């Protein structure tokens, strides 16, 4: 640990620290508190409830100073008593002293200001930013995590994308996604974008990747939450996709750069996805799955959960079907219905009576993306004359609309 002196802030070089905080988007924040949050992000594993409770009750600077000081456990206990800390984690516990001693031991073992400085310098070279709970754009959904909230979000990409989290759904599911799952994930993502919503997921193979791709293809904003440090994109096979996300959205990590993803960190990462989305949609899920972990986090926070039902014999559908049967998840019967049910999006087809077989085929061939008459005919297996006839009838019913580049389904709009 560095020696604290007049030219340092919490052991970090004061002048260099100020420059770095400016480069990382924190120039208008209190330098001492911001650096304390950054140091805590190095000391703790994700979801360290004891550290989170101490920081919440005492503030990041005081809590850090006390664990670095002499007789830290006793000093923390006294400070908590003075702070009148009414918290199950910090009061009325016979084992509190033991827990504090264990926590102090593991935090001190990682207390290395030289490593913190290297992280900040690396993040600046990557054009990254850091977002702390003191920042105006700290995502409100993370407050649902209480003491388990991250100390810092290490962000790459467009910081303005954090504003889209005010209207956002989380999408998760199996890595071994089926063709049905690919279609469902992309369709739901497209409908979310048409409704003015962002999509948050984990950047992994399978459903995560399809949710990101569907959002990007529809021109929307998507956010990926990584389990390790944001300096090395993971998984390697999705590097190009993650780079695409940076153009309009952003990538978030609670682990400082240089940290590798582990099973524990993946499970803890899921709590962030569940907290950031106003509701969680599970496209495919095996009985034992990381998506199931995300579902439990969402339910614990009171977030709505929706699951896409699947075929009886499909292993990747069984988890969704069981969650629906047990009442843990609502049925996501279609992309438009999911959006409407989750966030009260106004979407109604003003259909009058049953559609003819030809009209239904053409309607099935359309999407929110415009397509020519010829393209729709190829999809539906119809002639241009049949396609035009059906489109005319569907337009009168309000089920399709003519655009500059062809025909498409009407876009959704949020009801104020």
Helices and strands as residue ranges (DSSP letters): E 8-9, E 12-13, H 14-23, H 31-43, H 49-58, H 60-68, H 72-82, H 96-109, H 113-125, E 129-132, G 140-148, E 152-157, G 159-166, E 168-172, H 179-194, E 198-201, H 207-217, E 222-226, G 236-238, H 239-248, E 250-253, H 263-276, E 279-282, H 290-300, E 304-307, H 315-325, E 330-331, H 335-343, H 357-365, H 373-380, H 384-396, E 401-403, E 406-408
